[in-house]
Amino acid sequence: MLLCVDIGNTNIVLGVFQDDNLSHSFRLQCNLMQTADEYGTQIIEILRFYQIDYLSVKAVIISSVVPGLDRTFEKMAELYFKTKPLFVGPGTKSGIKIKLDNPKQLGADILVGAVAAYYKYGAPAIIIDMGTAITFAYVNAEKELLGGIIVPGIKTSFSNLVSKTSKLEEVRMDVPLRVIGRDTVASIQSGMIYGTASMIDGMIRKIKQDVNVDRAVVVITGGEARMIMPFLEEKIIYDDHLLLDGLRLIYQKNQ
């Protein structure tokens, strides 16, 4: 079995594959203070809960945007799964040509999402990942990743807004009754939901204009994507396991 690990700034998403089939997936909190042993025992406990023999995990692949956890998870894989993990990075075979001015700056998560979108849904493709940041990436029909856009995530943006203003407080990310808020809470929630949805729709149209295409497959993933989906006007595919599938595909290409 293959253990896929996507280390983000807020959450760590893990999935166990038997061949091409995802058996189970789960999330852990990203914590720089947690040790390899703590992560290892936590992962094994969850696998046991799902009745998965952790000894059947023979390989581990990791995508990380948190360098401070790379060595922790490398050590965890070596101690608990007796294997050296494959980290997605420069030189990793992906099947996608990276057409950036400095390919080394490309986040591993963006590459993983691009690989999954291309091989699952085709191209040209726009890939959106909603997390601590909202990232957009574009892959053309020639399997070239041309670049993307990075925007602060919903919670990141509005937490910063609250920290910089005296009279605003943190609010729940609930859907308001109408676009125009009648109080401060509803106004902030409208910005979170309708403002973000409008930004995503607008960026999709801008990307199409920039690369001069009329049609593109648009795939969205990430923790907050499901809440925003009903308010998007563009036709979009929601794929909760996009990055896990991308990790599996990259692992297979490197064998």
Phi and psi in degrees as GROMACS dihedral restraints (atoms count N, CA, C in turn):
[ dihedral_restraints ]
;  ai    aj    ak    al  type     phi  dphi    fc
    3     4     5     6     1  -114.0    20    10
    4     5     6     7     1   129.1    20    10
    6     7     8     9     1  -101.4    20    10
    7     8     9    10     1   119.3    20    10
    9    10    11    12     1  -104.0    20    10
   10    11    12    13     1   134.1    20    10
   12    13    14    15     1  -129.5    20    10
   13    14    15    16     1   121.3    20    10
   15    16    17    18     1  -113.6    20    10
   16    17    18    19     1   105.4    20    10
   18    19    20    21     1   -92.9    20    10
   19    20    21    22     1   110.3    20    10
   21    22    23    24     1  -105.7    20    10
   22    23    24    25     1   178.7    20    10
   24    25    26    27     1   -71.3    20    10
   25    26    27    28     1   -26.2    20    10
   27    28    29    30     1  -109.8    20    10
   28    29    30    31     1   -46.8    20    10
   30    31    32    33     1  -124.8    20    10
   31    32    33    34     1   157.7    20    10
   33    34    35    36     1  -116.3    20    10
   34    35    36    37     1   119.0    20    10
   36    37    38    39     1  -102.3    20    10
   37    38    39    40     1   130.0    20    10
   39    40    41    42     1  -124.5    20    10
   40    41    42    43     1   146.6    20    10
   42    43    44    45     1  -144.8    20    10
   43    44    45    46     1   144.5    20    10
   45    46    47    48     1  -111.4    20    10
   46    47    48    49     1   124.3    20    10
   48    49    50    51     1  -109.6    20    10
   49    50    51    52     1   136.5    20    10
   51    52    53    54     1  -107.0    20    10
   52    53    54    55     1   105.5    20    10
   54    55    56    57     1    58.3    20    10
   55    56    57    58     1  -120.7    20    10
   57    58    59    60     1   -95.0    20    10
   58    59    60    61     1     2.7    20    10
   60    61    62    63     1  -102.8    20    10
   61    62    63    64     1   128.3    20    10
   63    64    65    66     1   -78.9    20    10
   64    65    66    67     1   115.4    20    10
   66    67    68    69     1   -77.5    20    10
   67    68    69    70     1   -51.4    20    10
   69    70    71    72     1  -153.9    20    10
   70    71    72    73     1   153.3    20    10
   72    73    74    75     1  -135.4    20    10
   73    74    75    76     1   153.8    20    10
   75    76    77    78     1  -158.7    20    10
   76    77    78    79     1   167.0    20    10
   78    79    80    81     1  -121.3    20    10
   79    80    81    82     1   146.3    20    10
   81    82    83    84     1  -125.0    20    10
   82    83    84    85     1   158.0    20    10
   84    85    86    87     1   -80.3    20    10
   85    86    87    88     1   138.2    20    10
   87    88    89    90     1   -75.2    20    10
   88    89    90    91     1   121.4    20    10
   90    91    92    93     1  -143.5    20    10
   91    92    93    94     1   108.6    20    10
   93    94    95    96     1   -64.9    20    10
   94    95    96    97     1   -19.6    20    10
   96    97    98    99     1   -86.0    20    10
   97    98    99   100     1   -10.4    20    10
   99   100   101   102     1   -79.2    20    10
  100   101   102   103     1   142.6    20    10
  102   103   104   105     1   -91.7    20    10
  103   104   105   106     1   169.8    20    10
  105   106   107   108     1   -60.6    20    10
  106   107   108   109     1   -40.2    20    10
  108   109   110   111     1   -65.2    20    10
  109   110   111   112     1   -40.5    20    10
  111   112   113   114     1   -65.4    20    10
  112   113   114   115     1   -43.9    20    10
  114   115   116   117     1   -66.7    20    10
  115   116   117   118     1   -41.4    20    10
  117   118   119   120     1   -61.4    20    10
  118   119   120   121     1   -48.1    20    10
  120   121   122   123     1   -66.7    20    10
  121   122   123   124     1   -35.4    20    10
  123   124   125   126     1   -64.2    20    10
  124   125   126   127     1   -45.5    20    10
  126   127   128   129     1   -64.9    20    10
  127   128   129   130     1   -43.4    20    10
  129   130   131   132     1   -64.7    20    10
  130   131   132   133     1   -39.1    20    10
  132   133   134   135     1   -61.2    20    10
  133   134   135   136     1   -41.2    20    10
  135   136   137   138     1   -68.0    20    10
  136   137   138   139     1   -41.7    20    10
  138   139   140   141     1   -61.5    20    10
  139   140   141   142     1   -40.9    20    10
  141   142   143   144     1   -64.0    20    10
  142   143   144   145     1   -37.8    20    10
  144   145   146   147     1   -59.3    20    10
  145   146   147   148     1   -38.5    20    10
  147   148   149   150     1   -85.6    20    10
  148   149   150   151     1     7.6    20    10
  150   151   152   153     1    60.7    20    10
  151   152   153   154     1    40.5    20    10
  153   154   155   156     1  -108.4    20    10
  154   155   156   157     1   125.1    20    10
  156   157   158   159     1   -73.9    20    10
  157   158   159   160     1   113.0    20    10
  159   160   161   162     1   -63.0    20    10
  160   161   162   163     1   -22.2    20    10
  162   163   164   165     1   -69.8    20    10
  163   164   165   166     1   -15.0    20    10
  165   166   167   168     1   -81.2    20    10
  166   167   168   169     1   -10.1    20    10
  168   169   170   171     1   -78.1    20    10
  169   170   171   172     1   113.4    20    10
  171   172   173   174     1  -106.4    20    10
  172   173   174   175     1   -10.8    20    10
  174   175   176   177     1  -149.2    20    10
  175   176   177   178     1   151.1    20    10
  177   178   179   180     1  -135.6    20    10
  178   179   180   181     1   132.6    20    10
  180   181   182   183     1  -124.0    20    10
  181   182   183   184     1   139.9    20    10
  183   184   185   186     1  -130.4    20    10
  184   185   186   187     1   132.7    20    10
  186   187   188   189     1  -112.8    20    10
  187   188   189   190     1   127.7    20    10
  189   190   191   192     1  -139.0    20    10
  190   191   192   193     1   136.4    20    10
  192   193   194   195     1  -114.2    20    10
  193   194   195   196     1    14.7    20    10
  195   196   197   198     1  -124.3    20    10
  196   197   198   199     1    86.5    20    10
  198   199   200   201     1   -54.1    20    10
  199   200   201   202     1   -29.7    20    10
  201   202   203   204     1   -65.9    20    10
  202   203   204   205     1   -14.8    20    10
  204   205   206   207     1  -104.9    20    10
  205   206   207   208     1    -3.8    20    10
  207   208   209   210     1   -60.7    20    10
  208   209   210   211     1   -50.4    20    10
  210   211   212   213     1   -66.5    20    10
  211   212   213   214     1   -34.9    20    10
  213   214   215   216     1   -59.7    20    10
  214   215   216   217     1   -46.2    20    10
  216   217   218   219     1   -77.5    20    10
  217   218   219   220     1   -29.0    20    10
  219   220   221   222     1   -63.0    20    10
  220   221   222   223     1   -45.5    20    10
  222   223   224   225     1   -65.3    20    10
  223   224   225   226     1   -40.1    20    10
  225   226   227   228     1   -59.4    20    10
  226   227   228   229     1   -45.5    20    10
  228   229   230   231     1   -63.9    20    10
  229   230   231   232     1   -40.3    20    10
  231   232   233   234     1   -68.8    20    10
  232   233   234   235     1   -39.3    20    10
  234   235   236   237     1   -75.7    20    10
  235   236   237   238     1   -43.4    20    10
  237   238   239   240     1  -100.8    20    10
  238   239   240   241     1   -24.8    20    10
  240   241   242   243     1  -118.1    20    10
  241   242   243   244     1     2.9    20    10
  243   244   245   246     1    54.2    20    10
  244   245   246   247     1    40.4    20    10
  246   247   248   249     1  -147.2    20    10
  247   248   249   250     1   149.9    20    10
  249   250   251   252     1   -87.0    20    10
  250   251   252   253     1   122.4    20    10
  252   253   254   255     1   -73.8    20    10
  253   254   255   256     1   153.4    20    10
  255   256   257   258     1   -93.3    20    10
  256   257   258   259     1   120.7    20    10
  258   259   260   261     1   -96.2    20    10
  259   260   261   262     1   132.5    20    10
  261   262   263   264     1   -74.2    20    10
  262   263   264   265     1   125.7    20    10
  264   265   266   267     1  -172.7    20    10
  265   266   267   268     1  -169.2    20    10
  267   268   269   270     1   -55.0    20    10
  268   269   270   271     1   130.4    20    10
  270   271   272   273     1    94.9    20    10
  271   272   273   274     1   -12.7    20    10
  273   274   275   276     1   -73.4    20    10
  274   275   276   277     1   130.6    20    10
  276   277   278   279     1   -69.9    20    10
  277   278   279   280     1   128.4    20    10
  279   280   281   282     1  -131.4    20    10
  280   281   282   283     1   -17.5    20    10
  282   283   284   285     1    83.6    20    10
  283   284   285   286     1    -3.5    20    10
  285   286   287   288     1  -111.9    20    10
  286   287   288   289     1   133.7    20    10
  288   289   290   291     1   -87.5    20    10
  289   290   291   292     1   126.4    20    10
  291   292   293   294     1   -93.7    20    10
  292   293   294   295     1   110.8    20    10
  294   295   296   297     1  -105.2    20    10
  295   296   297   298     1    56.3    20    10
  297   298   299   300     1  -107.2    20    10
  298   299   300   301     1   158.4    20    10
  300   301   302   303     1   -61.9    20    10
  301   302   303   304     1   -36.9    20    10
  303   304   305   306     1  -135.1    20    10
  304   305   306   307     1    89.7    20    10
  306   307   308   309     1   -56.8    20    10
  307   308   309   310     1   -25.3    20    10
  309   310   311   312     1   -67.2    20    10
  310   311   312   313     1   -18.0    20    10
  312   313   314   315     1   -82.2    20    10
  313   314   315   316     1   -10.2    20    10
  315   316   317   318     1   -68.0    20    10
  316   317   318   319     1   127.2    20    10
  318   319   320   321     1   -66.5    20    10
  319   320   321   322     1   138.6    20    10
  321   322   323   324     1   -59.5    20    10
  322   323   324   325     1   -36.0    20    10
  324   325   326   327     1   -65.4    20    10
  325   326   327   328     1   -35.0    20    10
  327   328   329   330     1   -67.6    20    10
  328   329   330   331     1   -43.0    20    10
  330   331   332   333     1   -63.1    20    10
  331   332   333   334     1   -44.0    20    10
  333   334   335   336     1   -61.5    20    10
  334   335   336   337     1   -43.7    20    10
  336   337   338   339     1   -64.3    20    10
  337   338   339   340     1   -38.4    20    10
  339   340   341   342     1   -64.9    20    10
  340   341   342   343     1   -41.9    20    10
  342   343   344   345     1   -61.0    20    10
  343   344   345   346     1   -48.2    20    10
  345   346   347   348     1   -62.9    20    10
  346   347   348   349     1   -45.1    20    10
  348   349   350   351     1   -62.8    20    10
  349   350   351   352     1   -43.4    20    10
  351   352   353   354     1   -64.0    20    10
  352   353   354   355     1   -48.5    20    10
  354   355   356   357     1   -79.4    20    10
  355   356   357   358     1   -19.8    20    10
  357   358   359   360     1   -93.2    20    10
  358   359   360   361     1   -34.5    20    10
  360   361   362   363     1  -125.3    20    10
  361   362   363   364     1   -10.6    20    10
  363   364   365   366     1    92.5    20    10
  364   365   366   367     1  -172.6    20    10
  366   367   368   369     1  -148.3    20    10
  367   368   369   370     1   161.8    20    10
  369   370   371   372     1   -65.6    20    10
  370   371   372   373     1   148.7    20    10
  372   373   374   375     1  -138.3    20    10
  373   374   375   376     1   141.3    20    10
  375   376   377   378     1  -110.8    20    10
  376   377   378   379     1   125.1    20    10
  378   379   380   381     1  -113.7    20    10
  379   380   381   382     1   127.1    20    10
  381   382   383   384     1  -120.1    20    10
  382   383   384   385     1   128.3    20    10
  384   385   386   387     1  -123.1    20    10
  385   386   387   388     1   117.7    20    10
  387   388   389   390     1  -102.0    20    10
  388   389   390   391     1   106.8    20    10
  390   391   392   393     1  -143.2    20    10
  391   392   393   394     1  -138.1    20    10
  393   394   395   396     1   -56.1    20    10
  394   395   396   397     1   -37.3    20    10
  396   397   398   399     1  -118.8    20    10
  397   398   399   400     1   155.7    20    10
  399   400   401   402     1  -101.9    20    10
  400   401   402   403     1   116.9    20    10
  402   403   404   405     1  -111.3    20    10
  403   404   405   406     1   143.3    20    10
  405   406   407   408     1  -119.5    20    10
  406   407   408   409     1   137.8    20    10
  408   409   410   411     1  -135.5    20    10
  409   410   411   412     1   151.3    20    10
  411   412   413   414     1  -126.1    20    10
  412   413   414   415     1   128.5    20    10
  414   415   416   417     1  -120.2    20    10
  415   416   417   418     1   128.2    20    10
  417   418   419   420     1   -90.0    20    10
  418   419   420   421     1  -179.9    20    10
  420   421   422   423     1   -67.6    20    10
  421   422   423   424     1   -16.1    20    10
  423   424   425   426     1   -90.8    20    10
  424   425   426   427     1    14.6    20    10
  426   427   428   429     1    64.0    20    10
  427   428   429   430     1    34.3    20    10
  429   430   431   432     1  -106.8    20    10
  430   431   432   433     1   125.8    20    10
  432   433   434   435     1   -86.8    20    10
  433   434   435   436     1   107.9    20    10
  435   436   437   438     1   -87.3    20    10
  436   437   438   439     1   -17.4    20    10
  438   439   440   441     1   142.1    20    10
  439   440   441   442     1  -161.2    20    10
  441   442   443   444     1  -174.7    20    10
  442   443   444   445     1  -162.7    20    10
  444   445   446   447     1  -136.5    20    10
  445   446   447   448     1   143.5    20    10
  447   448   449   450     1  -123.9    20    10
  448   449   450   451     1   127.2    20    10
  450   451   452   453     1  -128.1    20    10
  451   452   453   454     1   144.7    20    10
  453   454   455   456     1   -57.2    20    10
  454   455   456   457     1   139.4    20    10
  456   457   458   459     1   -66.4    20    10
  457   458   459   460     1   168.3    20    10
  459   460   461   462     1   -58.3    20    10
  460   461   462   463     1   -54.5    20    10
  462   463   464   465     1   -67.7    20    10
  463   464   465   466     1   -37.0    20    10
  465   466   467   468     1   -60.8    20    10
  466   467   468   469     1   -47.2    20    10
  468   469   470   471     1   -64.7    20    10
  469   470   471   472     1   -47.7    20    10
  471   472   473   474     1   -79.3    20    10
  472   473   474   475     1   -26.7    20    10
  474   475   476   477     1   -65.6    20    10
  475   476   477   478     1   -39.0    20    10
  477   478   479   480     1   -66.9    20    10
  478   479   480   481     1   -39.1    20    10
  480   481   482   483     1   -59.2    20    10
  481   482   483   484     1   -47.4    20    10
  483   484   485   486     1   -63.8    20    10
  484   485   486   487     1   -38.9    20    10
  486   487   488   489     1   -68.5    20    10
  487   488   489   490     1   -20.6    20    10
  489   490   491   492     1  -100.9    20    10
  490   491   492   493     1    -1.1    20    10
  492   493   494   495     1  -126.4    20    10
  493   494   495   496     1   145.9    20    10
  495   496   497   498     1   -80.6    20    10
  496   497   498   499     1   -33.8    20    10
  498   499   500   501     1  -103.1    20    10
  499   500   501   502     1     2.3    20    10
  501   502   503   504     1  -101.6    20    10
  502   503   504   505     1   142.5    20    10
  504   505   506   507     1  -122.4    20    10
  505   506   507   508     1   159.8    20    10
  507   508   509   510     1   -60.8    20    10
  508   509   510   511     1   138.4    20    10
  510   511   512   513     1  -128.2    20    10
  511   512   513   514     1   159.6    20    10
  513   514   515   516     1   -71.1    20    10
  514   515   516   517     1   147.0    20    10
  516   517   518   519     1   -84.5    20    10
  517   518   519   520     1    70.9    20    10
  519   520   521   522     1  -103.6    20    10
  520   521   522   523     1   158.9    20    10
  522   523   524   525     1   -81.2    20    10
  523   524   525   526     1   121.9    20    10
  525   526   527   528     1   -73.9    20    10
  526   527   528   529     1   162.3    20    10
  528   529   530   531     1   -68.6    20    10
  529   530   531   532     1   -30.4    20    10
  531   532   533   534     1  -145.2    20    10
  532   533   534   535     1   165.9    20    10
  534   535   536   537     1   -67.7    20    10
  535   536   537   538     1   -45.8    20    10
  537   538   539   540     1   -85.2    20    10
  538   539   540   541     1   111.4    20    10
  540   541   542   543     1   -72.1    20    10
  541   542   543   544     1   143.8    20    10
  543   544   545   546     1   -97.3    20    10
  544   545   546   547     1    -4.5    20    10
  546   547   548   549     1  -149.6    20    10
  547   548   549   550     1   176.9    20    10
  549   550   551   552     1   -63.7    20    10
  550   551   552   553     1   -43.6    20    10
  552   553   554   555     1   -60.7    20    10
  553   554   555   556     1   -49.6    20    10
  555   556   557   558     1   -64.0    20    10
  556   557   558   559     1   -34.0    20    10
  558   559   560   561     1   -66.8    20    10
  559   560   561   562     1   -41.8    20    10
  561   562   563   564     1   -66.6    20    10
  562   563   564   565     1   -43.2    20    10
  564   565   566   567     1   -62.7    20    10
  565   566   567   568     1   -36.7    20    10
  567   568   569   570     1   -63.1    20    10
  568   569   570   571     1   -41.6    20    10
  570   571   572   573     1   -62.6    20    10
  571   572   573   574     1   -41.5    20    10
  573   574   575   576     1   -60.9    20    10
  574   575   576   577     1   -50.9    20    10
  576   577   578   579     1   -85.9    20    10
  577   578   579   580     1   -63.2    20    10
  579   580   581   582     1   -71.6    20    10
  580   581   582   583     1   -36.8    20    10
  582   583   584   585     1   -64.5    20    10
  583   584   585   586     1   -44.3    20    10
  585   586   587   588     1   -65.6    20    10
  586   587   588   589     1   -42.5    20    10
  588   589   590   591     1   -61.3    20    10
  589   590   591   592     1   -42.6    20    10
  591   592   593   594     1   -66.0    20    10
  592   593   594   595     1   -38.6    20    10
  594   595   596   597     1   -62.2    20    10
  595   596   597   598     1   -44.0    20    10
  597   598   599   600     1   -65.0    20    10
  598   599   600   601     1   -46.3    20    10
  600   601   602   603     1   -58.1    20    10
  601   602   603   604     1   -44.4    20    10
  603   604   605   606     1   -64.9    20    10
  604   605   606   607     1   -40.6    20    10
  606   607   608   609     1   -68.1    20    10
  607   608   609   610     1   -35.9    20    10
  609   610   611   612     1   -60.0    20    10
  610   611   612   613     1   -45.6    20    10
  612   613   614   615     1   -66.0    20    10
  613   614   615   616     1   -39.2    20    10
  615   616   617   618     1   -64.7    20    10
  616   617   618   619     1   -40.4    20    10
  618   619   620   621     1   -63.3    20    10
  619   620   621   622     1   -44.9    20    10
  621   622   623   624     1   -59.9    20    10
  622   623   624   625     1   -41.3    20    10
  624   625   626   627     1   -64.8    20    10
  625   626   627   628     1   -40.9    20    10
  627   628   629   630     1   -65.1    20    10
  628   629   630   631     1   -36.8    20    10
  630   631   632   633     1  -100.0    20    10
  631   632   633   634     1     1.9    20    10
  633   634   635   636     1    60.5    20    10
  634   635   636   637     1    51.6    20    10
  636   637   638   639     1  -125.4    20    10
  637   638   639   640     1   146.6    20    10
  639   640   641   642     1   -87.2    20    10
  640   641   642   643     1   -33.0    20    10
  642   643   644   645     1  -129.1    20    10
  643   644   645   646     1   144.9    20    10
  645   646   647   648     1  -156.0    20    10
  646   647   648   649     1   144.6    20    10
  648   649   650   651     1   -71.2    20    10
  649   650   651   652     1   131.5    20    10
  651   652   653   654     1  -117.2    20    10
  652   653   654   655     1   122.4    20    10
  654   655   656   657     1  -121.0    20    10
  655   656   657   658     1   134.0    20    10
  657   658   659   660     1  -124.5    20    10
  658   659   660   661     1   143.8    20    10
  660   661   662   663     1  -146.3    20    10
  661   662   663   664     1   177.4    20    10
  663   664   665   666     1   110.4    20    10
  664   665   666   667     1   160.9    20    10
  666   667   668   669     1   -60.9    20    10
  667   668   669   670     1   -33.1    20    10
  669   670   671   672     1   -99.4    20    10
  670   671   672   673     1    -0.6    20    10
  672   673   674   675     1   -65.3    20    10
  673   674   675   676     1   -38.4    20    10
  675   676   677   678     1   -61.2    20    10
  676   677   678   679     1   -35.9    20    10
  678   679   680   681     1   -72.1    20    10
  679   680   681   682     1   -32.9    20    10
  681   682   683   684     1   -82.3    20    10
  682   683   684   685     1   -28.1    20    10
  684   685   686   687     1   -47.9    20    10
  685   686   687   688     1   -46.5    20    10
  687   688   689   690     1   -63.3    20    10
  688   689   690   691     1   -15.1    20    10
  690   691   692   693     1  -106.4    20    10
  691   692   693   694     1     6.9    20    10
  693   694   695   696     1   -89.0    20    10
  694   695   696   697     1   139.7    20    10
  696   697   698   699     1   -91.1    20    10
  697   698   699   700     1   -29.3    20    10
  699   700   701   702     1   -72.9    20    10
  700   701   702   703     1   151.8    20    10
  702   703   704   705     1   -76.6    20    10
  703   704   705   706     1   119.6    20    10
  705   706   707   708     1  -136.5    20    10
  706   707   708   709     1   141.6    20    10
  708   709   710   711     1   -96.0    20    10
  709   710   711   712     1   127.6    20    10
  711   712   713   714     1   -95.7    20    10
  712   713   714   715     1   127.2    20    10
  714   715   716   717     1  -134.7    20    10
  715   716   717   718     1   101.0    20    10
  717   718   719   720     1   -65.9    20    10
  718   719   720   721     1   -28.1    20    10
  720   721   722   723     1  -108.7    20    10
  721   722   723   724     1    25.1    20    10
  723   724   725   726     1   -56.5    20    10
  724   725   726   727     1   -48.4    20    10
  726   727   728   729     1   -70.9    20    10
  727   728   729   730     1   -34.1    20    10
  729   730   731   732     1   -65.0    20    10
  730   731   732   733     1   -41.8    20    10
  732   733   734   735     1   -64.5    20    10
  733   734   735   736     1   -37.8    20    10
  735   736   737   738     1   -63.3    20    10
  736   737   738   739     1   -40.3    20    10
  738   739   740   741     1   -63.5    20    10
  739   740   741   742     1   -42.5    20    10
  741   742   743   744     1   -60.4    20    10
  742   743   744   745     1   -45.7    20    10
  744   745   746   747     1   -62.8    20    10
  745   746   747   748     1   -41.9    20    10
  747   748   749   750     1   -66.7    20    10
  748   749   750   751     1   -40.3    20    10
  750   751   752   753     1   -59.2    20    10
  751   752   753   754     1   -45.6    20    10
  753   754   755   756     1   -62.8    20    10
  754   755   756   757     1   -34.8    20    10
  756   757   758   759     1   -72.6    20    10
  757   758   759   760     1   -16.9    20    10
  759   760   761   762     1  -102.3    20    10
  760   761   762   763     1    13.0    20    10
